[in-house]
Amino acid sequence: MAEKVFAGREEEAAQLLQANLDAADPHQQVGEVYLVGGGPGDPELLTLRLCV
């Protein structure tokens, strides 16, 4: 999804996100998100990691 957003294809990213949310098991435990040191806001400086 991040690649689509960075490529300016926000609608495709939103559709992919919604498809993943629709397919998710509502009883499955959800992970955690930590935002540490956002910096100047440049998206190139963000590190994204998906843990499943």
N, C-alpha and C positions, 0 to 999 in steps of 0.2 A: 504494500500500500504506500509506503514512504516513497518508493521510487516513482510511483504514479503522481503523487503530490508534488515531488520535486520537479517532475517533468511537466507540470502544469495541467495534469489530467485529473483534476480534483473530482469530477463527476464519476469517473471510473473507480477512483479510490473509494469514494463514498458507497458506490454499489458493491464493491468487493467487501468493504467493512460490514455493510448490512447483510450480505450473504453469509459472512462468517458469524455474525450475531444470530441470524436466523437458524443456523445449523448447530449452534452451541447447545449443550445439554444444560438446562436451567438448574440441575441439581449438582453439577460439577463445581468443585471449589474453584474460586477465582484467585489468581495470583496477586502480587503486590506491585505497585509502581513507586519508584523513588525518583524524585527530581532533585538533582544535586548540582548546584552551581550552574544556573542557566546561562551565565556569561552574557555576551552582548546581543544574543538573540539570533545569531547567524545559524541557519539550519545545517550548514556544512560542518559545524562544530559539534553537532549532536551525535551521540552513539546510541543506536537503537538495537535492542536485543529482545527476541521473542523467546520466552521460556514456556515449554509445553510439558 
